[in-house]
C-alpha cells in the first residue's frame, strides 16, 4: 500500500436546475453582489449565458460578461479576461462552459492579482500573487473536470500548449447541473465524455495511483462507461447526462491527485501541432496506446476493465481481463462515432517525426513520466506513425 496525501478544496453541488441558484451562491461564496461571468461565444449564442446572467441580475447581482474564449485558450485571451476582472473589482468570477472557459476563469482570477501577463506564469516560471477573488465553475460539458482541478492548460505566445498550476487555482464551488449539458451535440458529448474516461483511466493506472485515486477514479469509469453512449444517442436523457456530469467531476478529482499519462502527452502534442480538439485528441491517443499500456500493469488494468463492465467471467486470467478493457474502450470510441483520422486537421504521415518530437518536449514530460509504462523515444515514434498512418 503506497503512501498518499489526498485533498480537495472545492465544494461540489449537484442537481437538475441547480444553476438557477447562482445568485445565492455568489453571495455565500464571496460575500458580495458583483461577479464577472467568463464563457464562450457559443453559449452566448444559444442563450445559456443569458440564462445565468438573468438568474444573477434578477436577484440583485451585478454581472460583467467576458465571452472571448475559444477552444484551447491562448494567453492573450486570459490576459484580456484578467483586465476585465481588475476593472470590475468584482469579488467573484464565474466560469461557464467547457474546460476552456473554466481554465480561462480560473487562471485569469489569479493573473488579475498582479500586472504580469499570463505567459509570466507558464510552467510555473514565477509564483502567482495571492488569490483575491472567489471562483465558481459551472461546467456545460462532461469532460475536462476543470471544475475540480488546480491546473490549467493554455497556448503561449509561441503557440505551444503549456501549463499553469497552483493550489489556489482550485475553484471554491463547482455547480453540476445536467440540464446545461443537454444542448451539447453528440460529437462533442462523445469527445468530452471520452476525455473524462481517459482522465480516470490514466489517473488510476498512473505511477501516482493510490487507494483514494482508485476510489474516485474507478467510480468515474463505472459511471461514464455506462452512460456515454446513452447520452450520445439520446441527448435529452437527463439520467445519463447526470451520470456523465458526476463521473467527469470524479475523474477531475482523480487527475488532480494522480495526473495523466501518455494519452495526454500525445493529445497535447496534437493540440500544439494542429489544434486538434483536446477530448478527441486524447481519446484517439489512448485508442492507439491502450494495449501497449497493459504490459507490466495487468492487475490494475483488470480492475479498470471490471469497472467498465467489460469482463464477462471474473474467473478469467488477469491478462485476459485487462485486454477485455482495451477492446471495450476501442469499441466505445468506434461506437461513439468519433472520427479517428486526423487528415482533416492537415496531419499526414509526413508529420510523424514532428509529432514525436513534440511529444518528447519539456512541457509534455510530466505526462510521459507519470504514465504506467514509460514510453521511450522509439515508442513515441511508433505511436506517431500509428496515429498519422
DRENVEX-562452 format. One record per residue (C-alpha): x, y, z negated; residue number from 1; chain. Coordinates in Angstrom, 1 decimal. Layout:
X	Y	Z	NUM	A
...
This chain:
0.0	0.0	0.0	1	A
1.6	3.3	1.1	2	A
1.7	6.5	-0.9	3	A
-0.6	9.3	0.2	4	A
-1.8	12.8	-0.6	5	A
-5.3	13.4	0.8	6	A
-7.1	16.7	0.5	7	A
-9.6	18.9	2.3	8	A
-10.7	22.4	1.6	9	A
-13.7	22.6	3.9	10	A
-17.2	22.3	2.6	11	A
-19.5	20.4	5.1	12	A
-23.2	20.7	5.5	13	A
-25.4	18.7	7.9	14	A
-29.0	18.9	9.1	15	A
-31.3	19.3	12.1	16	A
-31.8	23.0	12.4	17	A
-29.3	23.7	9.6	18	A
-27.6	26.6	11.6	19	A
-30.7	28.8	11.1	20	A
-29.5	29.3	7.5	21	A
-26.3	31.0	8.7	22	A
-27.1	34.4	7.2	23	A
-27.3	32.9	3.7	24	A
-24.1	31.0	4.4	25	A
-22.2	34.2	5.3	26	A
-23.3	35.9	2.1	27	A
-22.5	32.8	0.0	28	A
-19.1	32.3	1.6	29	A
-17.8	35.9	2.0	30	A
-19.9	37.9	-0.4	31	A
-20.5	40.4	2.4	32	A
-23.1	41.3	5.1	33	A
-20.9	41.6	8.2	34	A
-19.4	39.0	10.4	35	A
-17.6	38.5	13.7	36	A
-19.0	35.7	15.9	37	A
-16.5	34.1	18.3	38	A
-17.9	32.0	21.0	39	A
-17.6	31.3	24.8	40	A
-19.4	32.8	27.8	41	A
-21.3	29.5	28.4	42	A
-23.0	29.6	25.0	43	A
-23.8	33.3	25.6	44	A
-25.4	32.4	29.0	45	A
-27.6	29.6	27.7	46	A
-28.8	31.7	24.7	47	A
-27.2	29.7	21.9	48	A
-25.1	32.7	20.8	49	A
-28.2	34.9	20.8	50	A
-30.0	32.3	18.5	51	A
-27.2	32.5	16.0	52	A
-27.0	36.3	16.2	53	A
-30.7	36.6	15.8	54	A
-30.6	34.4	12.7	55	A
-27.9	36.7	11.3	56	A
-29.5	40.0	12.1	57	A
-33.0	39.1	11.1	58	A
-31.6	38.5	7.6	59	A
-29.6	41.7	7.4	60	A
-26.1	40.5	8.6	61	A
-24.3	42.9	10.9	62	A
-22.6	40.9	13.6	63	A
-19.9	41.7	16.2	64	A
-19.7	39.4	19.2	65	A
-16.4	38.3	20.9	66	A
-17.0	35.8	23.7	67	A
-13.9	36.0	25.9	68	A
-12.9	32.4	25.1	69	A
-12.0	29.9	27.8	70	A
-11.3	26.2	27.7	71	A
-7.7	25.7	26.5	72	A
-7.4	29.2	25.0	73	A
-4.5	31.5	25.5	74	A
-2.5	33.5	23.0	75	A
-3.7	36.6	24.8	76	A
-7.4	35.7	24.1	77	A
-6.5	35.1	20.4	78	A
-4.8	38.5	20.3	79	A
-7.9	40.2	21.7	80	A
-10.1	38.4	19.1	81	A
-7.8	39.4	16.3	82	A
-8.1	43.1	17.4	83	A
-11.9	42.8	17.2	84	A
-11.7	41.3	13.7	85	A
-9.3	44.0	12.5	86	A
-11.5	46.8	13.9	87	A
-14.7	45.4	12.4	88	A
-13.2	44.8	8.9	89	A
-15.8	42.0	8.6	90	A
-15.2	39.6	5.6	91	A
-16.4	36.6	7.6	92	A
-15.5	35.1	11.0	93	A
-17.8	32.5	12.6	94	A
-16.6	30.1	15.3	95	A
-19.4	28.8	17.5	96	A
-18.7	26.3	20.2	97	A
-16.2	23.5	21.0	98	A
-12.6	23.2	20.0	99	A
-11.5	26.3	22.0	100	A
-13.9	28.7	20.4	101	A
-13.3	27.3	16.9	102	A
-9.5	27.4	17.4	103	A
-9.6	31.0	18.5	104	A
-11.8	31.9	15.5	105	A
-9.5	30.1	13.1	106	A
-6.2	31.4	14.4	107	A
-7.5	35.0	15.1	108	A
-8.7	35.2	11.5	109	A
-5.1	34.7	10.3	110	A
-3.4	36.7	13.1	111	A
-5.7	39.6	12.2	112	A
-4.0	39.9	8.8	113	A
-0.9	41.4	10.4	114	A
0.2	43.3	13.5	115	A
2.3	40.5	15.1	116	A
1.0	38.8	18.3	117	A
-0.2	35.2	18.3	118	A
3.0	33.9	20.0	119	A
4.9	35.1	17.0	120	A
3.4	32.1	15.1	121	A
3.8	29.5	17.9	122	A
5.1	26.2	16.5	123	A
5.3	28.0	13.1	124	A
8.3	30.0	14.0	125	A
7.0	32.5	11.4	126	A
4.6	32.3	8.5	127	A
1.2	33.8	8.5	128	A
0.1	36.7	6.3	129	A
-2.4	35.6	3.6	130	A
-5.9	34.9	4.8	131	A
-8.2	38.0	4.4	132	A
-11.4	36.7	5.9	133	A
-13.6	33.6	5.2	134	A
-14.3	31.3	8.1	135	A
-17.4	29.3	9.1	136	A
-17.4	26.9	12.0	137	A
-20.4	25.7	13.9	138	A
-19.5	23.1	16.5	139	A
-21.7	22.7	19.6	140	A
-19.8	19.7	20.8	141	A
-18.9	16.4	19.0	142	A
-15.3	16.1	19.9	143	A
-12.4	18.1	18.5	144	A
-13.1	18.0	14.8	145	A
-11.7	21.5	14.7	146	A
-14.3	22.4	12.0	147	A
-12.2	20.3	9.6	148	A
-8.6	20.9	10.6	149	A
-5.8	23.3	9.7	150	A
-4.2	23.0	13.2	151	A
-4.9	24.9	16.4	152	A
-3.8	24.4	19.9	153	A
-3.3	27.2	22.5	154	A
-1.3	28.2	25.5	155	A
1.5	30.7	25.0	156	A
2.6	33.4	27.4	157	A
4.7	30.8	29.3	158	A
1.5	28.7	29.7	159	A
2.8	25.9	27.6	160	A
0.4	24.2	25.2	161	A
1.8	24.8	21.7	162	A
0.6	24.5	18.1	163	A
0.0	26.6	15.0	164	A
-0.7	25.2	11.6	165	A
-1.3	26.4	8.1	166	A
-3.5	25.1	5.3	167	A
-5.5	28.4	5.4	168	A
-6.5	27.7	8.9	169	A
-8.9	25.1	7.4	170	A
-12.4	26.6	7.6	171	A
-14.3	27.4	4.4	172	A
-17.5	26.0	5.7	173	A
-18.5	23.6	8.6	174	A
-22.1	23.5	9.7	175	A
-23.2	20.4	11.6	176	A
-26.5	20.9	13.5	177	A
-27.1	18.2	16.1	178	A
-29.7	20.4	17.9	179	A
-26.9	22.6	19.1	180	A
-25.3	19.7	21.0	181	A
-28.3	18.7	22.9	182	A
-27.6	21.1	25.8	183	A
-24.2	19.6	26.4	184	A
-24.1	18.0	29.8	185	A
-23.5	14.2	30.0	186	A
-19.9	14.5	31.4	187	A
-18.9	16.8	28.5	188	A
-20.7	14.7	26.0	189	A
-18.6	11.8	27.2	190	A
-15.3	13.8	27.3	191	A
-15.7	15.3	23.8	192	A
-17.1	12.1	22.3	193	A
-14.1	10.1	23.6	194	A
-11.8	12.8	22.3	195	A
-13.3	12.2	18.8	196	A
-12.9	8.5	19.2	197	A
-9.3	8.8	20.2	198	A
-8.7	11.1	17.2	199	A
-9.9	8.4	14.8	200	A
-8.1	5.6	16.6	201	A
-4.7	7.4	16.6	202	A
-5.0	8.6	13.0	203	A
-5.9	5.1	11.7	204	A
-3.2	3.3	13.7	205	A
-0.5	6.0	13.4	206	A
2.6	6.0	11.2	207	A
0.9	8.2	8.6	208	A
-2.1	5.9	8.3	209	A
-3.3	5.0	4.8	210	A
-6.3	3.7	3.0	211	A
-8.0	7.1	2.8	212	A
-7.5	7.8	6.5	213	A
-8.8	4.4	7.3	214	A
-11.9	5.0	5.2	215	A
-12.9	8.1	7.2	216	A
-11.4	7.0	10.5	217	A
-12.9	3.6	10.7	218	A
-16.3	5.0	9.8	219	A
-15.9	7.6	12.6	220	A
-15.1	4.8	15.0	221	A
-18.3	2.9	14.0	222	A
-20.5	6.0	14.4	223	A
-19.0	7.1	17.7	224	A
-18.8	3.7	19.3	225	A
-22.4	3.0	18.6	226	A
-23.8	6.3	19.7	227	A
-21.7	7.8	22.5	228	A
-23.4	6.0	25.5	229	A
-26.9	6.7	23.9	230	A
-26.2	10.4	23.9	231	A
-24.7	10.4	27.4	232	A
-27.8	8.6	28.8	233	A
-30.4	10.4	26.7	234	A
-29.1	13.8	25.7	235	A
-32.1	14.6	23.6	236	A
-31.6	11.6	21.3	237	A
-31.1	13.5	18.0	238	A
-30.2	10.4	16.1	239	A
-27.3	9.7	18.5	240	A
-26.3	13.3	18.5	241	A
-26.3	13.3	14.7	242	A
-24.1	10.2	14.6	243	A
-21.7	11.8	17.0	244	A
-21.6	15.1	15.0	245	A
-20.7	13.3	11.8	246	A
-18.4	10.9	13.5	247	A
-16.5	13.7	15.1	248	A
-16.2	15.6	11.8	249	A
-14.9	12.4	10.1	250	A
-12.4	11.9	12.9	251	A
-11.3	15.5	12.3	252	A
-10.7	14.7	8.7	253	A
-8.6	11.7	9.8	254	A
-6.3	13.6	12.1	255	A
-6.0	16.4	9.6	256	A
-4.3	13.8	7.4	257	A
-2.9	11.3	9.8	258	A
-2.1	13.3	13.0	259	A
-2.4	11.9	16.5	260	A
-0.3	9.8	18.8	261	A
0.7	9.0	22.4	262	A
-2.6	9.8	24.0	263	A
-2.4	13.3	22.7	264	A
1.2	13.6	23.7	265	A
0.2	12.8	27.2	266	A
-3.0	14.8	27.0	267	A
-1.2	18.0	26.0	268	A
1.3	17.4	28.8	269	A
-1.6	17.2	31.3	270	A
-3.0	20.4	29.8	271	A
0.3	22.2	30.4	272	A
0.7	20.9	33.9	273	A
-2.8	21.2	35.3	274	A
-5.2	22.5	32.5	275	A
-7.0	19.1	32.5	276	A
-9.9	19.3	30.1	277	A
-8.5	18.1	26.7	278	A
-11.1	15.4	25.9	279	A
-10.8	13.9	29.4	280	A
-7.0	14.1	29.3	281	A
-6.6	12.2	26.0	282	A
-9.4	9.7	27.0	283	A
-7.6	8.8	30.3	284	A
-4.2	8.7	28.5	285	A
-5.4	6.1	26.0	286	A
-7.2	4.2	28.8	287	A
-3.7	3.5	30.2	288	A
-1.8	3.0	26.9	289	A
-4.2	1.2	24.5	290	A
-2.9	-2.3	25.4	291	A
0.7	-1.2	25.1	292	A
0.0	0.3	21.6	293	A
-1.2	-3.1	20.3	294	A
2.2	-4.9	20.4	295	A
3.6	-5.0	16.9	296	A
0.4	-3.4	15.5	297	A
-2.1	-6.2	15.9	298	A
-3.7	-6.2	12.4	299	A
-4.7	-2.5	12.4	300	A
-6.0	-2.7	16.0	301	A
-8.0	-5.8	15.0	302	A
-9.6	-3.7	12.2	303	A
-10.3	-0.9	14.8	304	A
-11.9	-3.5	17.1	305	A
-14.2	-4.7	14.4	306	A
-15.3	-1.2	13.6	307	A
-16.1	-0.7	17.3	308	A
-18.3	-3.8	17.2	309	A
-16.0	-5.4	19.9	310	A
-15.3	-8.6	18.0	311	A
-17.8	-11.4	18.6	312	A
-16.1	-14.0	16.3	313	A
-14.4	-12.8	13.1	314	A
-12.5	-16.2	13.1	315	A
-10.8	-15.2	16.3	316	A
-7.0	-14.8	16.2	317	A
-5.9	-11.3	15.2	318	A
-4.2	-10.6	18.5	319	A
-7.4	-11.6	20.4	320	A
-9.5	-9.3	18.2	321	A
-7.1	-6.4	18.8	322	A
-7.2	-6.9	22.6	323	A
-11.0	-7.0	22.4	324	A
-10.8	-3.5	21.1	325	A
-8.8	-2.4	24.1	326	A
-11.3	-4.0	26.5	327	A
-14.2	-2.3	24.7	328	A
-12.5	1.1	24.8	329	A
-11.8	0.8	28.6	330	A
-15.3	-0.3	29.2	331	A
-16.7	2.6	27.2	332	A
-14.6	5.1	29.3	333	A
-15.8	3.5	32.5	334	A
-19.5	3.3	31.4	335	A
-19.4	7.0	30.3	336	A
-18.9	7.9	34.0	337	A
-15.6	9.6	33.4	338	A
-13.5	10.4	36.5	339	A
-10.2	8.6	35.9	340	A
-8.4	10.1	39.0	341	A
-6.6	13.4	38.4	342	A
-6.3	14.2	42.1	343	A
-9.0	16.9	41.8	344	A
-6.6	18.8	39.4	345	A
-4.0	18.7	42.1	346	A
-1.9	16.0	40.5	347	A
-0.3	13.2	42.5	348	A
2.4	10.5	42.1	349	A
4.9	13.2	43.2	350	A
4.2	14.9	39.8	351	A
5.0	11.9	37.7	352	A
8.6	12.9	36.8	353	A
7.4	16.4	35.8	354	A
4.6	14.9	33.7	355	A
7.1	12.5	31.9	356	A
9.4	15.4	31.2	357	A
6.6	17.5	29.7	358	A
5.6	14.5	27.5	359	A
9.1	14.5	26.2	360	A
9.2	18.2	25.5	361	A
9.7	19.5	21.9	362	A
6.1	20.7	21.4	363	A
4.8	17.2	22.1	364	A
7.4	15.4	19.9	365	A
5.2	15.3	16.7	366	A
2.6	13.2	18.5	367	A
5.1	11.0	20.3	368	A
6.9	10.3	17.0	369	A
3.7	9.6	15.0	370	A
2.4	7.0	17.4	371	A
2.1	3.5	16.0	372	A
4.7	2.3	18.7	373	A
7.5	4.6	19.8	374	A
7.5	5.5	23.5	375	A
11.0	5.6	24.9	376	A
11.7	7.8	28.0	377	A
11.3	4.8	30.3	378	A
7.8	4.2	28.7	379	A
6.8	7.8	29.3	380	A
7.9	7.5	32.9	381	A
5.9	4.3	33.4	382	A
2.8	5.9	31.8	383	A
3.1	8.9	34.1	384	A
3.3	6.7	37.1	385	A
0.1	4.8	35.9	386	A
-1.9	7.9	35.3	387	A
-1.0	9.5	38.6	388	A
-0.7	6.4	40.7	389	A
